[in-house]
Amino acid sequence: MRLKRMGSDGPEVPVVCFGTWPLGGAYGDYEESRAIATMRAAMDAGLTFIDTAQGYMNAEAIIGKAIQGRRDELFIATKISGDDHSTASIDAALDNSLRLMGAGHVDLYQLHRAAERPIQDTMGDLLRLRDAGKIRYIGVSNFSVEQIDEAAGFGRIHSGQPRYNLLFREAEDDLIPAYERNGIGVMAHSSLAKGLLGGRHKPGDTFPLDDERSGWPAFKGESFERTYGITQRLQAWSKDHGRDIVQLALAWPVAHPAVYTSIAGARKPEDLETLARAGEWELTDQDLREIDDIQGGHRLYIEDQMVPEQRAWHERQRR
């Protein structure tokens, strides 16, 4: 798989990252034995960059059961997910993540979101853990522009994780430039837009109540009908290039100079080869122009999926 550098001076890592949010049960109940088998199949397919979090239900435990004897093959990223960023909470969360995954260190440790504790103090703890060898690199997720700039002033941050995909591109307006000016690499989460770019769901489809997408506005009404029309054209374009829309959805974010990896999850082992092969596809400038022409300016702005500062920014633009 193609590699790309994390930020201005980080390591080179795979351009496709295997996300474990679905394995934890975000899209409905998922038998643990199947989740473990899927995790092992992901590694076998070459998906050796893994993203998880304290808040991904039992995903860290699944990883731990799946990677025994293979830790050295992997680059593992996890996050502290709660709002308590005190020293005691950070230490306990990291130690528990290491225990569950059977790992001696985490390659990338991220703040899942900002908290009320002064970021200077939180960064001090992360730098201490880095110096102790428990983590190698520091990252943030779902931060606003102001929070990115402030955190970067108190220590080296190598990675930032905003939502960024073909349909939700609001990060281009403010977040990605903030990461760029601080030398922070971008790992794009929700690259498949929770399945909107997966090529499987059609207007009228419904989701079980234990699937987080069951109440998501992007899968409902006229919005989804318009999106579906665009994704069908993108699927046809991808097939003309010997690929499919899933591989396009993963290749597109990393075409941006600041983005070093696209995160995508899967619940079926048979889907993993498709994800891995997306890492071979490098879109050209002409490809990107053709994709923009197909979309014709179609963008989604679902406010409940934005941090408050982003929501305010877009409200200002619409006035």
C-alpha contacts under 8 A as a table, 3 or more apart, distances in Angstrom:
res1	aa1	res2	aa2	distance
1	M	14	P	6.19
1	M	15	V	7.37
1	M	46	G	7.38
1	M	276	A	7.19
1	M	277	R	7.50
1	M	279	G	5.22
1	M	280	E	5.78
2	R	14	P	5.90
2	R	15	V	6.11
2	R	279	G	5.64
2	R	280	E	5.82
3	L	12	E	5.67
3	L	13	V	5.04
3	L	14	P	4.44
3	L	15	V	5.55
4	K	12	E	5.04
4	K	13	V	5.61
4	K	14	P	6.41
4	K	15	V	6.08
4	K	260	Y	5.39
4	K	261	T	7.45
5	R	8	S	7.31
5	R	9	D	7.33
5	R	10	G	6.01
5	R	11	P	5.57
5	R	12	E	4.13
5	R	13	V	6.33
5	R	185	G	7.80
5	R	260	Y	6.20
6	M	9	D	6.87
6	M	10	G	4.66
6	M	11	P	5.68
6	M	12	E	6.11
6	M	13	V	7.03
6	M	158	H	6.48
6	M	159	S	6.68
6	M	184	I	7.37
6	M	185	G	4.87
6	M	186	V	7.49
6	M	260	Y	5.75
7	G	10	G	5.61
7	G	158	H	5.65
7	G	159	S	6.65
7	G	180	E	7.93
7	G	183	G	5.39
7	G	184	I	4.49
7	G	185	G	3.54
7	G	186	V	7.27
7	G	258	A	7.19
7	G	260	Y	7.54
8	S	158	H	7.87
8	S	183	G	5.02
8	S	184	I	6.64
8	S	185	G	7.10
9	D	158	H	7.78
9	D	183	G	7.89
10	G	158	H	6.29
13	V	49	F	7.23
13	V	75	F	7.82
13	V	260	Y	7.78
13	V	261	T	7.80
14	P	17	C	6.71
14	P	47	L	7.94
14	P	48	T	7.66
14	P	49	F	6.42
14	P	261	T	6.67
14	P	279	G	7.38
15	V	254	V	6.89
15	V	260	Y	5.88
15	V	261	T	4.06
15	V	262	S	6.15
15	V	279	G	5.77
16	V	47	L	7.18
16	V	49	F	7.33
16	V	250	L	7.03
16	V	261	T	5.28
16	V	262	S	5.01
16	V	263	I	6.04
16	V	264	A	7.36
16	V	275	L	7.37
16	V	276	A	6.94
16	V	278	A	7.35
16	V	279	G	5.70
17	C	47	L	6.62
17	C	48	T	7.45
17	C	49	F	4.91
17	C	50	I	5.65
17	C	51	D	6.67
17	C	261	T	6.24
17	C	262	S	5.84
17	C	263	I	4.59
17	C	264	A	6.34
18	F	42	A	7.50
18	F	47	L	6.04
18	F	48	T	7.46
18	F	49	F	6.08
18	F	50	I	4.84
18	F	51	D	6.13
18	F	263	I	5.80
18	F	264	A	5.41
18	F	265	G	5.52
19	G	22	P	7.56
19	G	50	I	6.02
19	G	51	D	4.87
19	G	52	T	6.28
19	G	263	I	5.55
19	G	264	A	5.13
19	G	265	G	4.45
19	G	266	A	7.80
20	T	23	L	5.13
20	T	24	G	6.50
20	T	50	I	7.41
20	T	51	D	6.28
20	T	52	T	5.41
20	T	56	Y	7.48
20	T	59	A	6.16
20	T	265	G	5.82
20	T	266	A	7.86
21	W	24	G	5.37
21	W	25	G	7.06
21	W	26	A	6.10
21	W	52	T	6.74
21	W	56	Y	5.62
21	W	59	A	7.05
21	W	265	G	6.86
22	P	25	G	5.40
22	P	26	A	5.05
22	P	27	Y	5.84
22	P	265	G	6.13
22	P	266	A	6.51
22	P	267	R	6.49
23	L	26	A	7.34
23	L	30	Y	6.84
23	L	35	A	5.59
23	L	59	A	6.10
23	L	265	G	7.81
23	L	266	A	7.46
23	L	267	R	6.36
24	G	30	Y	7.43
24	G	56	Y	5.52
24	G	57	M	5.17
24	G	58	N	5.29
24	G	59	A	4.57
25	G	28	G	5.08
25	G	29	D	5.18
25	G	30	Y	5.63
25	G	57	M	7.15
26	A	29	D	7.78
26	A	56	Y	7.94
26	A	210	D	7.68
26	A	211	D	6.06
26	A	212	E	6.01
27	Y	210	D	6.74
27	Y	211	D	4.04
27	Y	212	E	5.83
27	Y	213	R	7.23
28	G	208	P	7.19
28	G	209	L	7.97
28	G	210	D	4.90
28	G	211	D	4.59
28	G	212	E	7.68
29	D	210	D	7.23
30	Y	34	R	7.19
30	Y	35	A	6.81
31	E	34	R	5.42
31	E	35	A	6.32
32	E	35	A	4.92
32	E	36	I	6.15
32	E	62	I	7.11
33	S	36	I	5.16
33	S	37	A	6.20
34	R	37	A	5.01
34	R	38	T	6.08
35	A	38	T	5.05
35	A	39	M	6.18
35	A	62	I	6.85
35	A	267	R	7.17
36	I	39	M	5.06
36	I	40	R	6.26
36	I	62	I	5.71
36	I	63	I	7.13
36	I	65	K	6.84
36	I	66	A	5.32
37	A	40	R	5.17
37	A	41	A	6.12
37	A	66	A	7.36
37	A	269	P	7.62
38	T	41	A	4.98
38	T	42	A	6.11
38	T	266	A	7.90
38	T	267	R	6.68
38	T	268	K	6.48
38	T	269	P	5.10
39	M	42	A	5.08
39	M	43	M	6.57
39	M	62	I	7.83
39	M	63	I	6.87
39	M	66	A	6.20
40	R	43	M	5.25
40	R	44	D	6.30
40	R	66	A	5.73
40	R	67	I	7.08
41	A	44	D	4.94
41	A	45	A	6.14
41	A	269	P	5.98
41	A	272	L	7.28
42	A	45	A	5.10
42	A	46	G	6.55
42	A	47	L	5.27
42	A	48	T	7.55
42	A	269	P	7.22
42	A	272	L	5.86
43	M	46	G	5.17
43	M	47	L	4.99
43	M	48	T	5.46
44	D	47	L	7.29
45	A	272	L	6.52
45	A	273	E	5.85
45	A	276	A	6.34
46	G	276	A	6.35
47	L	50	I	7.39
47	L	276	A	6.14
48	T	73	E	6.61
48	T	74	L	4.86
48	T	75	F	6.27
49	F	74	L	5.93
49	F	75	F	4.77
49	F	76	I	6.00
49	F	77	A	7.74
50	I	74	L	7.32
50	I	75	F	6.30
50	I	76	I	4.95
50	I	77	A	6.02
51	D	76	I	6.19
51	D	77	A	4.71
51	D	78	T	5.79
51	D	263	I	7.59
52	T	56	Y	6.65
52	T	59	A	6.79
52	T	60	E	6.70
52	T	76	I	7.91
52	T	77	A	6.17
52	T	78	T	4.67
52	T	79	K	6.86
53	A	56	Y	5.30
53	A	59	A	7.58
53	A	60	E	7.08
53	A	77	A	7.84
53	A	78	T	4.53
53	A	79	K	4.44
53	A	80	I	6.47
53	A	81	S	6.59
53	A	112	H	7.72
54	Q	57	M	7.24
54	Q	60	E	7.17
54	Q	78	T	7.02
54	Q	79	K	5.83
54	Q	80	I	5.50
54	Q	81	S	5.48
54	Q	93	A	7.23
54	Q	97	S	6.83
55	G	79	K	7.98
55	G	80	I	7.52
55	G	81	S	5.26
55	G	82	G	7.49
56	Y	59	A	5.53
56	Y	60	E	7.50
57	M	60	E	7.89
58	N	61	A	5.39
58	N	62	I	6.39
59	A	62	I	5.05
59	A	63	I	6.23
60	E	63	I	5.05
60	E	64	G	6.23
60	E	97	S	6.62
60	E	100	L	5.86
60	E	101	M	5.69
61	A	64	G	5.01
61	A	65	K	6.36
61	A	100	L	4.87
61	A	101	M	5.87
62	I	65	K	5.22
62	I	66	A	6.16
62	I	101	M	7.75
63	I	66	A	5.06
63	I	67	I	6.00
63	I	100	L	7.94
63	I	101	M	5.76
64	G	67	I	5.64
64	G	68	Q	6.58
64	G	100	L	5.66
64	G	101	M	3.56
64	G	102	G	5.43
64	G	103	A	7.86
65	K	68	Q	6.20
65	K	101	M	7.27
67	I	70	R	5.13
67	I	71	R	5.95
67	I	101	M	7.92
68	Q	71	R	6.69
68	Q	102	G	7.50
69	G	72	D	7.92
70	R	73	E	5.59
70	R	74	L	7.26
71	R	74	L	5.53
71	R	103	A	7.06
75	F	107	D	5.85
75	F	108	L	7.91
76	I	106	V	5.92
76	I	107	D	5.31
76	I	108	L	6.44
77	A	106	V	6.35
77	A	107	D	5.85
77	A	108	L	4.44
77	A	109	Y	5.83
77	A	110	Q	7.42
78	T	97	S	7.88
78	T	106	V	7.21
78	T	108	L	6.52
78	T	109	Y	5.37
78	T	110	Q	6.18
79	K	109	Y	5.55
79	K	110	Q	4.41
79	K	111	L	5.50
79	K	112	H	5.46
80	I	90	I	6.97
80	I	93	A	6.27
80	I	94	L	7.30
80	I	109	Y	7.77
80	I	110	Q	6.50
80	I	111	L	5.46
80	I	112	H	5.77
81	S	111	L	6.81
81	S	112	H	4.93
81	S	113	R	6.99
82	G	85	H	7.44
82	G	112	H	7.65
83	D	113	R	7.66
83	D	114	A	7.47
83	D	115	A	5.29
83	D	116	E	7.59
84	D	89	S	6.27
84	D	90	I	7.91
84	D	115	A	6.85
84	D	117	R	7.81
85	H	89	S	5.90
85	H	90	I	5.81
85	H	115	A	6.59
85	H	117	R	6.40
85	H	122	T	6.44
86	S	89	S	5.15
86	S	90	I	6.14
86	S	117	R	7.17
86	S	122	T	7.18
87	T	90	I	5.29
87	T	91	D	6.11
87	T	122	T	7.44
87	T	125	D	6.42
88	A	91	D	5.26
88	A	92	A	6.06
89	S	92	A	5.14
89	S	93	A	5.94
90	I	93	A	5.16
90	I	94	L	6.10
90	I	125	D	7.73
91	D	94	L	5.37
91	D	95	D	6.09
92	A	95	D	5.16
92	A	96	N	6.05
93	A	96	N	5.18
93	A	97	S	6.16
94	L	97	S	5.03
94	L	98	L	6.17
95	D	98	L	5.14
95	D	99	R	6.14
96	N	99	R	4.98
96	N	100	L	6.08
97	S	100	L	5.21
97	S	101	M	6.13
98	L	101	M	5.28
98	L	102	G	5.72
98	L	103	A	4.96
98	L	104	G	6.31
98	L	105	H	6.61
98	L	106	V	7.27
99	R	102	G	5.06
99	R	103	A	6.65
100	L	103	A	7.91
103	A	106	V	7.17
104	G	134	K	6.90
105	H	133	G	6.82
105	H	134	K	4.53
105	H	135	I	5.47
105	H	136	R	7.63
106	V	109	Y	6.26
106	V	134	K	6.30
106	V	135	I	4.77
106	V	136	R	6.58
107	D	135	I	5.61
107	D	136	R	4.87
107	D	137	Y	6.04
108	L	135	I	6.38
108	L	136	R	6.01
108	L	137	Y	4.70
108	L	138	I	5.67
108	L	139	G	6.52
109	Y	135	I	6.26
109	Y	136	R	7.68
109	Y	137	Y	6.36
109	Y	138	I	5.20
109	Y	139	G	5.88
110	Q	138	I	5.86
110	Q	139	G	4.21
110	Q	140	V	4.87
110	Q	141	S	6.68
111	L	114	A	6.81
111	L	139	G	6.47
111	L	140	V	4.73
111	L	141	S	5.92
112	H	140	V	6.33
112	H	141	S	4.90
112	H	142	N	6.70
113	R	140	V	7.01
113	R	141	S	5.52
113	R	142	N	5.35
113	R	143	F	6.11
114	A	142	N	7.57
114	A	143	F	6.22
114	A	147	Q	7.50
115	A	118	P	7.87
115	A	119	I	7.97
117	R	121	D	7.24
117	R	122	T	7.07
118	P	121	D	5.61
118	P	122	T	6.65
119	I	122	T	4.91
119	I	123	M	5.90
119	I	150	E	7.50
119	I	151	A	5.96
119	I	154	F	7.89
120	Q	123	M	5.27
120	Q	124	G	6.20
120	Q	151	A	6.99
120	Q	154	F	5.79
121	D	124	G	5.00
121	D	125	D	6.56
122	T	125	D	5.26
122	T	126	L	6.44
123	M	126	L	4.98
123	M	127	L	6.03
123	M	151	A	7.21
123	M	154	F	6.42
123	M	155	G	6.60
124	G	127	L	5.21
124	G	128	R	6.18
124	G	154	F	7.73
124	G	155	G	7.92
125	D	128	R	5.00
125	D	129	L	6.27
126	L	129	L	5.09
126	L	130	R	6.12
126	L	138	I	7.09
127	L	130	R	4.92
127	L	131	D	6.11
127	L	155	G	7.30
128	R	131	D	5.14
128	R	132	A	6.20
129	L	132	A	4.95
129	L	133	G	6.39
129	L	134	K	5.49
129	L	135	I	6.06
130	R	133	G	5.20
130	R	134	K	5.82
130	R	135	I	4.71
130	R	136	R	5.57
130	R	137	Y	7.00
130	R	138	I	7.94
131	D	134	K	7.70
131	D	135	I	7.96
132	A	135	I	7.74
133	G	136	R	6.59
135	I	138	I	7.55
137	Y	157	I	7.23
137	Y	158	H	6.38
137	Y	159	S	7.99
138	I	156	R	7.28
138	I	157	I	5.15
138	I	158	H	5.91
138	I	159	S	6.72
139	G	157	I	5.59
139	G	158	H	5.87
139	G	159	S	4.46
139	G	160	G	5.52
139	G	161	Q	7.74
140	V	143	F	6.69
140	V	148	I	7.96
140	V	157	I	7.69
140	V	159	S	6.44
140	V	160	G	4.85
140	V	161	Q	6.28
141	S	160	G	5.50
141	S	161	Q	4.39
141	S	162	P	6.09
142	N	160	G	7.93
142	N	161	Q	6.29
142	N	162	P	5.41
142	N	163	R	7.81
142	N	307	V	6.77
143	F	146	E	7.98
143	F	147	Q	5.66
143	F	148	I	6.01
143	F	162	P	7.63
143	F	307	V	7.52
144	S	147	Q	5.09
144	S	148	I	6.14
144	S	175	L	6.84
144	S	307	V	6.99
144	S	309	E	6.11
144	S	310	Q	7.08
145	V	148	I	5.14
145	V	149	D	6.30
145	V	174	D	6.63
145	V	175	L	5.62
145	V	178	A	5.88
146	E	149	D	5.28
146	E	150	E	6.12
147	Q	150	E	5.10
147	Q	151	A	6.00
148	I	151	A	5.34
148	I	152	A	6.13
148	I	178	A	6.83
148	I	179	Y	7.07
149	D	152	A	5.29
149	D	153	G	6.53
149	D	178	A	6.94
149	D	182	N	7.25
150	E	153	G	5.34
150	E	154	F	7.30
151	A	154	F	5.63
151	A	155	G	7.17
151	A	157	I	7.90
152	A	155	G	5.70
152	A	156	R	6.23
152	A	157	I	6.10
152	A	182	N	6.71
157	I	160	G	7.96
157	I	184	I	6.26
158	H	183	G	7.30
158	H	184	I	4.83
158	H	185	G	5.91
159	S	184	I	5.23
159	S	185	G	4.72
159	S	186	V	5.74
159	S	187	M	6.85
160	G	179	Y	6.93
160	G	184	I	6.48
160	G	185	G	6.15
160	G	186	V	4.98
160	G	187	M	6.18
161	Q	186	V	5.82
161	Q	187	M	5.00
161	Q	188	A	5.82
161	Q	189	H	6.30
162	P	171	A	6.87
162	P	175	L	7.51
162	P	186	V	7.39
162	P	187	M	7.12
162	P	188	A	5.82
162	P	189	H	6.03
163	R	168	F	7.29
163	R	171	A	7.01
163	R	188	A	5.72
163	R	189	H	4.80
163	R	190	S	5.68
163	R	191	S	7.48
164	Y	168	F	5.81
164	Y	169	R	5.58
164	Y	170	E	7.45
164	Y	171	A	6.20
164	Y	188	A	5.16
164	Y	189	H	6.15
164	Y	190	S	6.61
164	Y	191	S	6.28
164	Y	253	P	6.92
165	N	168	F	5.29
165	N	169	R	6.00
165	N	188	A	7.24
165	N	189	H	7.88
165	N	190	S	6.78
165	N	191	S	4.89
165	N	192	L	6.96
165	N	193	A	6.71
165	N	249	A	6.94
165	N	252	W	7.48
165	N	253	P	6.08
166	L	169	R	6.47
166	L	191	S	7.71
166	L	249	A	6.63
166	L	252	W	7.08
166	L	253	P	7.48
167	L	193	A	7.35
167	L	298	H	7.31
167	L	299	R	5.24
167	L	300	L	5.63
168	F	171	A	7.87
168	F	193	A	7.71
168	F	299	R	6.14
168	F	300	L	5.33
168	F	301	Y	6.50
169	R	172	E	5.82
169	R	173	D	7.87
169	R	299	R	7.03
169	R	300	L	7.77
170	E	173	D	5.56
170	E	174	D	7.49
170	E	301	Y	7.43
170	E	310	Q	7.98
171	A	174	D	5.76
171	A	175	L	4.87
171	A	176	I	5.64
172	E	175	L	6.38
172	E	176	I	5.42
172	E	177	P	7.01
173	D	176	I	7.25
173	D	177	P	7.40
174	D	177	P	5.65
174	D	178	A	6.38
175	L	178	A	5.12
175	L	179	Y	6.31
176	I	179	Y	5.06
176	I	180	E	6.09
176	I	186	V	7.24
176	I	258	A	7.18
177	P	180	E	4.96
177	P	181	R	6.20
178	A	181	R	5.44
178	A	182	N	6.49
179	Y	182	N	5.30
179	Y	183	G	6.28
179	Y	184	I	4.87
179	Y	185	G	6.65
179	Y	186	V	7.05
179	Y	258	A	7.87
180	E	183	G	5.11
180	E	184	I	5.79
180	E	185	G	7.11
180	E	258	A	6.25
181	R	184	I	7.61
184	I	258	A	7.97
185	G	258	A	5.79
185	G	259	V	6.04
185	G	260	Y	6.21
186	V	258	A	5.89
186	V	259	V	4.42
186	V	260	Y	5.85
186	V	261	T	7.15
187	M	259	V	5.83
187	M	260	Y	5.86
187	M	261	T	4.89
187	M	262	S	5.85
187	M	263	I	7.00
188	A	191	S	6.23
188	A	253	P	6.78
188	A	259	V	6.84
188	A	261	T	6.33
188	A	262	S	4.88
188	A	263	I	5.98
189	H	262	S	6.44
189	H	263	I	5.13
189	H	264	A	7.36
190	S	193	A	4.80
190	S	194	K	6.07
190	S	263	I	6.58
190	S	264	A	6.77
191	S	194	K	7.79
191	S	249	A	6.15
191	S	250	L	6.04
191	S	253	P	7.45
191	S	262	S	5.98
191	S	263	I	5.93
191	S	264	A	6.07
192	L	195	G	5.39
192	L	196	L	6.39
192	L	197	L	4.86
192	L	198	G	6.03
192	L	246	V	6.98
192	L	249	A	5.98
192	L	250	L	7.26
192	L	264	A	6.55
193	A	196	L	5.23
193	A	197	L	5.95
194	K	197	L	7.54
194	K	198	G	7.93
194	K	213	R	7.53
195	G	198	G	4.56
195	G	199	G	7.36
195	G	200	R	7.50
195	G	201	H	7.26
196	L	199	G	7.06
196	L	201	H	7.06
196	L	219	F	7.55
196	L	227	T	7.82
196	L	228	Y	7.82
196	L	231	T	7.98
197	L	231	T	6.63
197	L	245	I	6.61
197	L	246	V	6.38
197	L	249	A	6.51
198	G	201	H	7.45
198	G	245	I	6.69
198	G	246	V	5.43
199	G	231	T	7.30
199	G	232	Q	7.66
199	G	235	Q	7.38
199	G	245	I	6.55
199	G	246	V	7.20
201	H	205	D	6.39
202	K	205	D	5.68
202	K	228	Y	6.90
203	P	219	F	7.57
203	P	220	K	7.40
203	P	221	G	7.65
203	P	224	F	6.47
203	P	225	E	5.92
203	P	228	Y	7.27
204	G	220	K	7.76
206	T	214	S	6.71
207	F	211	D	6.14
207	F	213	R	6.62
207	F	214	S	4.84
208	P	211	D	5.38
208	P	214	S	6.30
209	L	212	E	7.36
209	L	214	S	5.81
210	D	214	S	7.68
211	D	214	S	5.70
212	E	215	G	6.84
212	E	216	W	7.40
213	R	216	W	4.99
213	R	219	F	7.49
216	W	219	F	5.98
216	W	220	K	7.36
217	P	220	K	5.28
217	P	221	G	7.97
217	P	223	S	7.88
217	P	302	I	7.43
218	A	223	S	6.20
218	A	224	F	5.74
218	A	300	L	7.89
218	A	302	I	7.17
219	F	223	S	7.38
219	F	224	F	5.13
220	K	223	S	6.40
220	K	224	F	5.36
220	K	225	E	7.86
221	G	224	F	5.69
221	G	225	E	6.46
222	E	225	E	4.91
222	E	226	R	6.16
223	S	226	R	5.39
223	S	227	T	6.25
224	F	227	T	4.88
224	F	228	Y	5.85
225	E	228	Y	5.08
225	E	229	G	6.37
226	R	229	G	5.28
226	R	230	I	6.57
227	T	230	I	5.20
227	T	231	T	6.17
227	T	298	H	7.81
228	Y	231	T	5.08
228	Y	232	Q	6.09
229	G	232	Q	5.30
229	G	233	R	6.63
230	I	233	R	5.26
230	I	234	L	6.30
230	I	294	I	7.07
230	I	295	Q	6.11
230	I	298	H	7.97
231	T	234	L	4.84
231	T	235	Q	5.97
231	T	245	I	7.65
232	Q	235	Q	5.02
232	Q	236	A	6.34
233	R	236	A	5.09
233	R	237	W	6.24
233	R	294	I	6.94
234	L	237	W	5.01
234	L	238	S	6.08
234	L	245	I	6.36
234	L	291	I	7.27
234	L	294	I	7.03
235	Q	238	S	5.07
235	Q	239	K	6.22
235	Q	244	D	5.83
235	Q	245	I	4.72
236	A	239	K	5.13
236	A	240	D	6.29
236	A	244	D	7.92
237	W	240	D	5.12
237	W	241	H	6.62
238	S	241	H	5.10
238	S	242	G	6.44
238	S	243	R	4.99
238	S	244	D	4.88
238	S	245	I	5.82
238	S	248	L	6.61
239	K	242	G	4.89
239	K	243	R	4.97
239	K	244	D	5.41
239	K	245	I	7.88
240	D	243	R	7.37
243	R	247	Q	6.46
243	R	248	L	7.35
244	D	247	Q	5.53
244	D	248	L	6.37
245	I	248	L	4.84
245	I	249	A	5.99
246	V	249	A	5.07
246	V	250	L	6.45
246	V	274	T	7.51
246	V	275	L	7.32
246	V	278	A	7.83
247	Q	250	L	5.20
247	Q	251	A	6.04
247	Q	274	T	6.75
247	Q	275	L	6.46
247	Q	277	R	7.31
247	Q	278	A	4.51
247	Q	281	W	7.75
248	L	251	A	5.06
248	L	252	W	5.86
248	L	278	A	7.24
249	A	252	W	5.51
249	A	253	P	7.33
250	L	253	P	6.37
250	L	254	V	7.42
250	L	262	S	5.63
250	L	263	I	7.65
250	L	264	A	7.58
250	L	275	L	7.74
250	L	278	A	6.24
250	L	279	G	7.70
251	A	254	V	5.79
251	A	255	A	6.60
251	A	262	S	7.59
251	A	278	A	6.09
251	A	279	G	6.86
251	A	281	W	6.08
251	A	282	E	6.46
251	A	283	L	6.81
252	W	255	A	5.34
252	W	256	H	7.58
252	W	283	L	7.00
252	W	288	L	7.96
253	P	256	H	5.80
253	P	259	V	6.39
253	P	261	T	7.64
253	P	262	S	6.42
254	V	257	P	6.97
254	V	258	A	7.70
254	V	259	V	4.91
254	V	260	Y	5.64
254	V	261	T	5.87
254	V	262	S	6.54
255	A	259	V	7.28
255	A	282	E	7.02
255	A	283	L	6.35
256	H	259	V	5.48
257	P	260	Y	7.61
259	V	262	S	7.78
264	A	275	L	7.56
266	A	269	P	7.46
266	A	271	D	6.64
266	A	272	L	6.95
267	R	271	D	7.86
268	K	271	D	5.58
268	K	272	L	7.33
269	P	272	L	5.52
270	E	273	E	6.80
271	D	274	T	5.60
271	D	275	L	6.75
272	L	275	L	5.09
272	L	276	A	6.23
273	E	276	A	5.05
273	E	277	R	6.06
274	T	277	R	5.24
274	T	278	A	6.40
275	L	278	A	5.32
275	L	279	G	7.35
276	A	279	G	5.67
276	A	280	E	7.87
277	R	280	E	5.55
277	R	281	W	7.43
278	A	281	W	5.49
279	G	282	E	7.87
283	L	287	D	5.81
283	L	288	L	6.76
284	T	287	D	5.00
284	T	288	L	6.36
285	D	288	L	5.12
285	D	289	R	6.33
286	Q	289	R	5.12
286	Q	290	E	6.27
287	D	290	E	5.18
287	D	291	I	6.19
288	L	291	I	5.06
288	L	292	D	6.21
289	R	292	D	5.14
289	R	293	D	6.23
290	E	293	D	5.01
290	E	294	I	6.31
291	I	294	I	5.12
291	I	295	Q	6.35
292	D	295	Q	5.12
292	D	296	G	6.12
292	D	297	G	7.13
293	D	296	G	5.08
293	D	297	G	7.85
295	Q	298	H	5.28
302	I	305	Q	5.76
302	I	306	M	7.24
303	E	306	M	5.35
303	E	311	R	5.89
304	D	307	V	7.98
306	M	309	E	7.90
306	M	310	Q	5.85
306	M	311	R	5.86
307	V	310	Q	5.47
307	V	311	R	6.43
308	P	311	R	5.05
308	P	312	A	6.24
309	E	312	A	5.18
309	E	313	W	6.28
310	Q	313	W	5.02
310	Q	314	H	6.37
311	R	314	H	5.35
311	R	315	E	6.18
312	A	315	E	5.05
312	A	316	R	6.27
313	W	316	R	5.24
313	W	317	Q	6.50
314	H	317	Q	4.98
314	H	318	R	6.38
315	E	318	R	5.29
315	E	319	R	6.61
316	R	319	R	5.42
